[in-house]
Amino acid sequence: MIRVRLSLTARTLRATAPHQNVPWNPQFSTYVREGCTSRCVRSLPGWLCHPSHVRMRTRKTPSSEALHRTQSSSTLHGSITTFECPACHQPHFSMAKLYMHIQRCCPDLQSSQDGAMQGANFKEDWTRMRAQEQQLRDDVLRILYPADKEKVEDGQAAEKMNLPVKRVSLLAKMARKHFPLHADSGPIEILYEDEDIIVVNKPAGITTTPSHRFKGNSVLNRLVGKLGWAPLTVHRLDMETTGVNILAKTSEAARHLHAQFRDKIIEKTYLAITLGSPPSSFEVDVPIERHATNKYMRRVDTGGLPALTSFLVIASGVIDSGACEWSEYSDYNGFPIPCTTSLVQCTPVTGRTHQIRLHLAHHGFPILGDDLYGAKCKFMARQALHASKLTIIHPRTHILTTFRAPPPCDMSHALSTLHITY
């Protein structure tokens, strides 16, 4: 008799015994079988081969990908029938477990549970619950996003629908996921386009992605109106920042570009008009985190994420101090406005939100027109920040490629007003 010793670690089920067929242990029945790595031909349906040949997952609920791999290997281990929750689409291995889950997840869906527990009328029950779920999703979208009004909070919608807030949030999340993006007919300048990527010159006043799927006025919505479909976002600029913005046309190109951003291979270059006279070149290496009271702002804090930016002064100019006033959120509010300005080339190594704006303000040279960290300006209605250059390794040709965008009209006018030649 061969003794088999099983031990369940965090990720793998191991065994110390020669190869043989071992009955499926009920202790591990909630784990996902991903197929035999040794292609054991002696396994019978409903049985497992040697546990060391089978990869296991420790999560209770398998992903759809894992279930697909399990069902695709049914010739070795038999097929597994799953039942999906109509609200959150979580799979279950039995109808009884599904109905127990529904009582916790979406008890408002009506079903004849007595018959379903025995397998009778299950298809009719599930179809009826799916129809109810779809109607609830339509209702929650209509309540949360009224026409020509601001978005309603989930708590207010929950009161109107007489449902828990958590349930309304789930309904809204699943409904937004399957709702097509709004097509915007606004103009968008395309700097470069091929079968893998598309590079645009983002104008001021629009975001890179929409605030939600029912509103336009973003780069993505304008590309939907121009192309007829939505490319994949891999790079974002602030709403009032202009310049080079790259998007991917395929998932493979998106993965390639995401890896370049993650590994800091992509070189980003910005132009900024700042107040004051900074040194000819300097670096700012201070961490950034969310602001404690203002959700739209960031702040410098030792407990934040690391952030590094290099700066190079290109030219200097003068400004009338009466043309600017400090923002109410600026740390320099109450101090006199500097009478000098500078055109600075900024090269961020990391990509934190508001990184350039916050680093310059922290170092004592806030950006002109920045209504959060700098000073408002009469002849510059937004922050004077422009993404002038982006250098990537092309995802298909693997050639170093650079894209450039000239400064927009408002920034060129500000440079001429300040007598800065660029």
SESEMAR-691413 format. One record per residue (C-alpha): x, y, z. Coordinates in steps of 0.2 Angstrom, whole numbers. Example, Ala and Ser with C-alpha at 12.3 -4.5 7.8 and 13.67 -1.06 7.14 Angstrom:
<node c1="62" c2="-22" c3="39"/>
<node c1="68" c2="-5" c3="36"/>
//
This chain:
<node c1="0" c2="0" c3="0"/>
<node c1="7" c2="17" c3="-5"/>
<node c1="4" c2="31" c3="7"/>
<node c1="0" c2="48" c3="0"/>
<node c1="4" c2="64" c3="10"/>
<node c1="-5" c2="80" c3="4"/>
<node c1="-1" c2="97" c3="9"/>
<node c1="-10" c2="113" c3="3"/>
<node c1="2" c2="128" c3="2"/>
<node c1="-3" c2="146" c3="-3"/>
<node c1="-3" c2="142" c3="-22"/>
<node c1="1" c2="124" c3="-25"/>
<node c1="-6" c2="107" c3="-20"/>
<node c1="9" c2="95" c3="-18"/>
<node c1="11" c2="77" c3="-14"/>
<node c1="25" c2="64" c3="-10"/>
<node c1="20" c2="48" c3="-19"/>
<node c1="23" c2="39" c3="-36"/>
<node c1="11" c2="43" c3="-50"/>
<node c1="-6" c2="35" c3="-48"/>
<node c1="-24" c2="39" c3="-48"/>
<node c1="-31" c2="47" c3="-32"/>
<node c1="-49" c2="50" c3="-29"/>
<node c1="-54" c2="69" c3="-28"/>
<node c1="-53" c2="74" c3="-10"/>
<node c1="-69" c2="84" c3="-5"/>
<node c1="-58" c2="95" c3="6"/>
<node c1="-52" c2="103" c3="-10"/>
<node c1="-68" c2="102" c3="-20"/>
<node c1="-70" c2="121" c3="-20"/>
<node c1="-53" c2="124" c3="-29"/>
<node c1="-51" c2="125" c3="-48"/>
<node c1="-43" c2="111" c3="-57"/>
<node c1="-33" c2="118" c3="-72"/>
<node c1="-28" c2="101" c3="-80"/>
<node c1="-14" c2="89" c3="-78"/>
<node c1="3" c2="96" c3="-82"/>
<node c1="10" c2="78" c3="-86"/>
<node c1="-5" c2="74" c3="-98"/>
<node c1="-9" c2="58" c3="-88"/>
<node c1="-19" c2="47" c3="-98"/>
<node c1="-25" c2="35" c3="-84"/>
<node c1="-36" c2="48" c3="-76"/>
<node c1="-54" c2="44" c3="-76"/>
<node c1="-69" c2="57" c3="-77"/>
<node c1="-73" c2="62" c3="-59"/>
<node c1="-55" c2="57" c3="-53"/>
<node c1="-39" c2="66" c3="-52"/>
<node c1="-22" c2="60" c3="-57"/>
<node c1="-7" c2="62" c3="-45"/>
<node c1="-10" c2="79" c3="-36"/>
<node c1="8" c2="85" c3="-41"/>
<node c1="3" c2="85" c3="-59"/>
<node c1="-12" c2="96" c3="-56"/>
<node c1="-11" c2="115" c3="-53"/>
<node c1="-23" c2="122" c3="-41"/>
<node c1="-29" c2="139" c3="-37"/>
<node c1="-33" c2="144" c3="-19"/>
<node c1="-47" c2="156" c3="-22"/>
<node c1="-65" c2="150" c3="-19"/>
<node c1="-73" c2="156" c3="-35"/>
<node c1="-64" c2="152" c3="-51"/>
<node c1="-62" c2="165" c3="-65"/>
<node c1="-70" c2="163" c3="-82"/>
<node c1="-53" c2="160" c3="-89"/>
<node c1="-49" c2="146" c3="-77"/>
<node c1="-66" c2="138" c3="-80"/>
<node c1="-63" c2="139" c3="-99"/>
<node c1="-46" c2="130" c3="-96"/>
<node c1="-54" c2="117" c3="-85"/>
<node c1="-69" c2="113" c3="-97"/>
<node c1="-57" c2="112" c3="-112"/>
<node c1="-48" c2="98" c3="-103"/>
<node c1="-64" c2="88" c3="-100"/>
<node c1="-56" c2="73" c3="-110"/>
<node c1="-45" c2="70" c3="-95"/>
<node c1="-55" c2="75" c3="-80"/>
<node c1="-73" c2="77" c3="-86"/>
<node c1="-83" c2="93" c3="-88"/>
<node c1="-89" c2="105" c3="-75"/>
<node c1="-106" c2="113" c3="-76"/>
<node c1="-106" c2="131" c3="-69"/>
<node c1="-121" c2="143" c3="-65"/>
<node c1="-119" c2="161" c3="-66"/>
<node c1="-126" c2="175" c3="-55"/>
<node c1="-137" c2="186" c3="-65"/>
<node c1="-131" c2="202" c3="-56"/>
<node c1="-112" c2="200" c3="-53"/>
<node c1="-109" c2="186" c3="-66"/>
<node c1="-100" c2="176" c3="-52"/>
<node c1="-100" c2="157" c3="-57"/>
<node c1="-105" c2="143" c3="-45"/>
<node c1="-104" c2="124" c3="-47"/>
<node c1="-122" c2="120" c3="-41"/>
<node c1="-139" c2="128" c3="-42"/>
<node c1="-140" c2="127" c3="-23"/>
<node c1="-125" c2="137" c3="-21"/>
<node c1="-131" c2="149" c3="-34"/>
<node c1="-147" c2="153" c3="-25"/>
<node c1="-138" c2="155" c3="-8"/>
<node c1="-127" c2="168" c3="-17"/>
<node c1="-142" c2="177" c3="-24"/>
<node c1="-150" c2="179" c3="-7"/>
<node c1="-134" c2="188" c3="-2"/>
<node c1="-130" c2="197" c3="-18"/>
<node c1="-147" c2="202" c3="-26"/>
<node c1="-161" c2="196" c3="-14"/>
<node c1="-173" c2="208" c3="-24"/>
<node c1="-173" c2="197" c3="-39"/>
<node c1="-188" c2="185" c3="-37"/>
<node c1="-187" c2="167" c3="-40"/>
<node c1="-196" c2="150" c3="-36"/>
<node c1="-182" c2="143" c3="-25"/>
<node c1="-190" c2="127" c3="-20"/>
<node c1="-192" c2="121" c3="-38"/>
<node c1="-174" c2="128" c3="-42"/>
<node c1="-166" c2="118" c3="-28"/>
<node c1="-172" c2="102" c3="-36"/>
<node c1="-167" c2="108" c3="-54"/>
<node c1="-185" c2="111" c3="-60"/>
<node c1="-189" c2="126" c3="-70"/>
<node c1="-171" c2="133" c3="-67"/>
<node c1="-170" c2="140" c3="-85"/>
<node c1="-186" c2="149" c3="-83"/>
<node c1="-181" c2="156" c3="-66"/>
<node c1="-164" c2="162" c3="-72"/>
<node c1="-171" c2="170" c3="-88"/>
<node c1="-184" c2="179" c3="-77"/>
<node c1="-170" c2="185" c3="-65"/>
<node c1="-159" c2="191" c3="-80"/>
<node c1="-174" c2="201" c3="-87"/>
<node c1="-177" c2="209" c3="-70"/>
<node c1="-159" c2="213" c3="-68"/>
<node c1="-158" c2="221" c3="-85"/>
<node c1="-173" c2="232" c3="-81"/>
<node c1="-165" c2="237" c3="-64"/>
<node c1="-149" c2="242" c3="-74"/>
<node c1="-159" c2="253" c3="-86"/>
<node c1="-168" c2="261" c3="-71"/>
<node c1="-152" c2="265" c3="-61"/>
<node c1="-144" c2="273" c3="-77"/>
<node c1="-159" c2="284" c3="-80"/>
<node c1="-159" c2="289" c3="-61"/>
<node c1="-140" c2="292" c3="-59"/>
<node c1="-138" c2="301" c3="-75"/>
<node c1="-153" c2="313" c3="-79"/>
<node c1="-153" c2="323" c3="-95"/>
<node c1="-144" c2="340" c3="-94"/>
<node c1="-141" c2="338" c3="-75"/>
<node c1="-126" c2="333" c3="-64"/>
<node c1="-124" c2="314" c3="-59"/>
<node c1="-135" c2="309" c3="-44"/>
<node c1="-126" c2="301" c3="-30"/>
<node c1="-128" c2="282" c3="-27"/>
<node c1="-137" c2="285" c3="-10"/>
<node c1="-150" c2="296" c3="-17"/>
<node c1="-153" c2="283" c3="-31"/>
<node c1="-154" c2="269" c3="-18"/>
<node c1="-168" c2="279" c3="-9"/>
<node c1="-178" c2="281" c3="-25"/>
<node c1="-176" c2="263" c3="-30"/>
<node c1="-179" c2="256" c3="-12"/>
<node c1="-163" c2="246" c3="-13"/>
<node c1="-146" c2="245" c3="-3"/>
<node c1="-133" c2="257" c3="-9"/>
<node c1="-121" c2="243" c3="-12"/>
<node c1="-134" c2="235" c3="-23"/>
<node c1="-136" c2="251" c3="-33"/>
<node c1="-117" c2="253" c3="-35"/>
<node c1="-116" c2="235" c3="-42"/>
<node c1="-131" c2="239" c3="-54"/>
<node c1="-122" c2="255" c3="-60"/>
<node c1="-105" c2="247" c3="-62"/>
<node c1="-112" c2="232" c3="-73"/>
<node c1="-123" c2="244" c3="-83"/>
<node c1="-109" c2="256" c3="-87"/>
<node c1="-98" c2="241" c3="-92"/>
<node c1="-109" c2="236" c3="-107"/>
<node c1="-114" c2="254" c3="-112"/>
<node c1="-106" c2="261" c3="-128"/>
<node c1="-96" c2="276" c3="-127"/>
<node c1="-104" c2="292" c3="-134"/>
<node c1="-97" c2="298" c3="-151"/>
<node c1="-92" c2="316" c3="-151"/>
<node c1="-90" c2="326" c3="-167"/>
<node c1="-78" c2="339" c3="-160"/>
<node c1="-61" c2="341" c3="-170"/>
<node c1="-46" c2="332" c3="-165"/>
<node c1="-29" c2="333" c3="-174"/>
<node c1="-21" c2="317" c3="-178"/>
<node c1="-2" c2="318" c3="-178"/>
<node c1="2" c2="300" c3="-183"/>
<node c1="-8" c2="284" c3="-186"/>
<node c1="-4" c2="266" c3="-191"/>
<node c1="-12" c2="249" c3="-188"/>
<node c1="-5" c2="249" c3="-170"/>
<node c1="-6" c2="266" c3="-163"/>
<node c1="-14" c2="283" c3="-165"/>
<node c1="-5" c2="299" c3="-159"/>
<node c1="-16" c2="315" c3="-157"/>
<node c1="-12" c2="333" c3="-152"/>
<node c1="-24" c2="335" c3="-137"/>
<node c1="-32" c2="352" c3="-136"/>
<node c1="-36" c2="361" c3="-119"/>
<node c1="-52" c2="360" c3="-111"/>
<node c1="-56" c2="341" c3="-114"/>
<node c1="-50" c2="326" c3="-104"/>
<node c1="-41" c2="311" c3="-111"/>
<node c1="-55" c2="299" c3="-106"/>
<node c1="-74" c2="304" c3="-102"/>
<node c1="-79" c2="306" c3="-84"/>
<node c1="-92" c2="293" c3="-87"/>
<node c1="-99" c2="284" c3="-103"/>
<node c1="-114" c2="295" c3="-106"/>
<node c1="-104" c2="311" c3="-108"/>
<node c1="-92" c2="316" c3="-122"/>
<node c1="-80" c2="330" c3="-123"/>
<node c1="-64" c2="319" c3="-122"/>
<node c1="-51" c2="313" c3="-133"/>
<node c1="-58" c2="296" c3="-133"/>
<node c1="-75" c2="302" c3="-137"/>
<node c1="-69" c2="312" c3="-152"/>
<node c1="-59" c2="297" c3="-158"/>
<node c1="-75" c2="287" c3="-157"/>
<node c1="-84" c2="300" c3="-168"/>
<node c1="-69" c2="300" c3="-180"/>
<node c1="-65" c2="281" c3="-181"/>
<node c1="-81" c2="273" c3="-176"/>
<node c1="-74" c2="263" c3="-162"/>
<node c1="-64" c2="267" c3="-146"/>
<node c1="-45" c2="264" c3="-146"/>
<node c1="-36" c2="259" c3="-129"/>
<node c1="-30" c2="272" c3="-118"/>
<node c1="-12" c2="270" c3="-112"/>
<node c1="-7" c2="288" c3="-108"/>
<node c1="-17" c2="303" c3="-100"/>
<node c1="-14" c2="322" c3="-99"/>
<node c1="-23" c2="334" c3="-87"/>
<node c1="-39" c2="342" c3="-94"/>
<node c1="-30" c2="359" c3="-97"/>
<node c1="-14" c2="352" c3="-103"/>
<node c1="-11" c2="351" c3="-122"/>
<node c1="0" c2="341" c3="-133"/>
<node c1="6" c2="324" c3="-138"/>
<node c1="-6" c2="310" c3="-132"/>
<node c1="-4" c2="292" c3="-138"/>
<node c1="-17" c2="278" c3="-139"/>
<node c1="-16" c2="260" c3="-144"/>
<node c1="-27" c2="252" c3="-158"/>
<node c1="-24" c2="234" c3="-152"/>
<node c1="-22" c2="225" c3="-136"/>
<node c1="-5" c2="219" c3="-140"/>
<node c1="1" c2="237" c3="-144"/>
<node c1="-7" c2="243" c3="-127"/>
<node c1="2" c2="229" c3="-117"/>
<node c1="19" c2="234" c3="-126"/>
<node c1="16" c2="253" c3="-122"/>
<node c1="10" c2="250" c3="-104"/>
<node c1="27" c2="240" c3="-101"/>
<node c1="37" c2="254" c3="-108"/>
<node c1="28" c2="267" c3="-97"/>
<node c1="30" c2="255" c3="-82"/>
<node c1="49" c2="252" c3="-85"/>
<node c1="51" c2="271" c3="-88"/>
<node c1="57" c2="268" c3="-106"/>
<node c1="46" c2="281" c3="-114"/>
<node c1="53" c2="299" c3="-113"/>
<node c1="41" c2="313" c3="-110"/>
<node c1="45" c2="331" c3="-113"/>
<node c1="34" c2="346" c3="-108"/>
<node c1="36" c2="365" c3="-109"/>
<node c1="30" c2="376" c3="-95"/>
<node c1="30" c2="394" c3="-92"/>
<node c1="34" c2="397" c3="-73"/>
<node c1="34" c2="412" c3="-62"/>
<node c1="51" c2="417" c3="-55"/>
<node c1="69" c2="414" c3="-61"/>
<node c1="74" c2="395" c3="-57"/>
<node c1="92" c2="389" c3="-59"/>
<node c1="97" c2="384" c3="-77"/>
<node c1="94" c2="365" c3="-73"/>
<node c1="88" c2="356" c3="-57"/>
<node c1="79" c2="340" c3="-51"/>
<node c1="65" c2="338" c3="-39"/>
<node c1="63" c2="321" c3="-31"/>
<node c1="49" c2="322" c3="-18"/>
<node c1="35" c2="310" c3="-15"/>
<node c1="17" c2="314" c3="-20"/>
<node c1="0" c2="309" c3="-12"/>
<node c1="-18" c2="314" c3="-12"/>
<node c1="-23" c2="329" c3="-4"/>
<node c1="-31" c2="327" c3="13"/>
<node c1="-46" c2="338" c3="10"/>
<node c1="-47" c2="342" c3="-8"/>
<node c1="-50" c2="327" c3="-20"/>
<node c1="-44" c2="337" c3="-35"/>
<node c1="-27" c2="341" c3="-28"/>
<node c1="-11" c2="332" c3="-24"/>
<node c1="2" c2="337" c3="-10"/>
<node c1="20" c2="333" c3="-6"/>
<node c1="22" c2="321" c3="8"/>
<node c1="35" c2="308" c3="14"/>
<node c1="22" c2="295" c3="14"/>
<node c1="17" c2="297" c3="-4"/>
<node c1="23" c2="288" c3="-20"/>
<node c1="40" c2="292" c3="-26"/>
<node c1="41" c2="306" c3="-40"/>
<node c1="56" c2="313" c3="-50"/>
<node c1="56" c2="327" c3="-62"/>
<node c1="71" c2="335" c3="-71"/>
<node c1="70" c2="353" c3="-77"/>
<node c1="80" c2="364" c3="-89"/>
<node c1="77" c2="383" c3="-91"/>
<node c1="76" c2="388" c3="-110"/>
<node c1="73" c2="406" c3="-109"/>
<node c1="67" c2="420" c3="-97"/>
<node c1="56" c2="435" c3="-98"/>
<node c1="47" c2="448" c3="-88"/>
<node c1="29" c2="450" c3="-82"/>
<node c1="18" c2="464" c3="-75"/>
<node c1="14" c2="459" c3="-57"/>
<node c1="-4" c2="466" c3="-59"/>
<node c1="-8" c2="453" c3="-73"/>
<node c1="-8" c2="439" c3="-60"/>
<node c1="-15" c2="435" c3="-44"/>
<node c1="-12" c2="419" c3="-33"/>
<node c1="-24" c2="405" c3="-33"/>
<node c1="-34" c2="403" c3="-17"/>
<node c1="-27" c2="386" c3="-15"/>
<node c1="-9" c2="391" c3="-18"/>
<node c1="4" c2="390" c3="-4"/>
<node c1="11" c2="407" c3="-10"/>
<node c1="-6" c2="416" c3="-7"/>
<node c1="-2" c2="433" c3="2"/>
<node c1="16" c2="434" c3="-5"/>
<node c1="20" c2="447" c3="-19"/>
<node c1="20" c2="441" c3="-37"/>
<node c1="37" c2="439" c3="-45"/>
<node c1="41" c2="450" c3="-59"/>
<node c1="51" c2="437" c3="-69"/>
<node c1="45" c2="422" c3="-79"/>
<node c1="54" c2="407" c3="-87"/>
<node c1="51" c2="395" c3="-101"/>
<node c1="56" c2="378" c3="-93"/>
<node c1="58" c2="361" c3="-101"/>
<node c1="51" c2="347" c3="-90"/>
<node c1="56" c2="329" c3="-91"/>
<node c1="46" c2="318" c3="-79"/>
<node c1="54" c2="301" c3="-75"/>
<node c1="38" c2="295" c3="-65"/>
<node c1="20" c2="299" c3="-70"/>
<node c1="11" c2="305" c3="-55"/>
<node c1="-5" c2="315" c3="-56"/>
<node c1="-1" c2="334" c3="-57"/>
<node c1="18" c2="329" c3="-55"/>
<node c1="26" c2="344" c3="-65"/>
<node c1="14" c2="357" c3="-58"/>
<node c1="16" c2="351" c3="-40"/>
<node c1="35" c2="349" c3="-41"/>
<node c1="38" c2="367" c3="-49"/>
<node c1="26" c2="375" c3="-36"/>
<node c1="35" c2="365" c3="-22"/>
<node c1="52" c2="371" c3="-28"/>
<node c1="46" c2="389" c3="-28"/>
<node c1="42" c2="392" c3="-47"/>
<node c1="23" c2="389" c3="-49"/>
<node c1="16" c2="387" c3="-67"/>
<node c1="8" c2="403" c3="-74"/>
<node c1="-11" c2="401" c3="-75"/>
<node c1="-12" c2="386" c3="-63"/>
<node c1="-28" c2="389" c3="-53"/>
<node c1="-23" c2="375" c3="-40"/>
<node c1="-4" c2="377" c3="-37"/>
<node c1="0" c2="394" c3="-45"/>
<node c1="-7" c2="411" c3="-50"/>
<node c1="-21" c2="415" c3="-61"/>
<node c1="-16" c2="426" c3="-76"/>
<node c1="-26" c2="438" c3="-87"/>
<node c1="-19" c2="433" c3="-104"/>
<node c1="-17" c2="414" c3="-100"/>
<node c1="-34" c2="406" c3="-95"/>
<node c1="-26" c2="389" c3="-91"/>
<node c1="-10" c2="382" c3="-84"/>
<node c1="4" c2="385" c3="-96"/>
<node c1="9" c2="367" c3="-98"/>
<node c1="11" c2="358" c3="-115"/>
<node c1="17" c2="340" c3="-119"/>
<node c1="29" c2="345" c3="-133"/>
<node c1="37" c2="328" c3="-137"/>
<node c1="35" c2="309" c3="-134"/>
<node c1="48" c2="296" c3="-138"/>
<node c1="43" c2="278" c3="-138"/>
<node c1="49" c2="261" c3="-145"/>
<node c1="36" c2="257" c3="-158"/>
<node c1="27" c2="241" c3="-153"/>
<node c1="28" c2="233" c3="-170"/>
<node c1="44" c2="239" c3="-178"/>
<node c1="54" c2="241" c3="-162"/>
<node c1="61" c2="257" c3="-169"/>
<node c1="64" c2="272" c3="-158"/>
<node c1="50" c2="285" c3="-163"/>
<node c1="48" c2="303" c3="-158"/>
<node c1="32" c2="313" c3="-160"/>
<node c1="31" c2="332" c3="-158"/>
<node c1="17" c2="345" c3="-156"/>
<node c1="20" c2="364" c3="-157"/>
<node c1="14" c2="375" c3="-143"/>
<node c1="-5" c2="380" c3="-145"/>
<node c1="-10" c2="398" c3="-150"/>
<node c1="-14" c2="403" c3="-132"/>
<node c1="3" c2="398" c3="-126"/>
<node c1="12" c2="406" c3="-141"/>
<node c1="3" c2="422" c3="-137"/>
<node c1="8" c2="421" c3="-119"/>
<node c1="26" c2="419" c3="-124"/>
<node c1="26" c2="434" c3="-135"/>
<node c1="17" c2="444" c3="-122"/>
<node c1="31" c2="440" c3="-110"/>
<node c1="45" c2="443" c3="-123"/>
<node c1="51" c2="425" c3="-123"/>
<node c1="58" c2="419" c3="-139"/>
<node c1="56" c2="400" c3="-142"/>
//
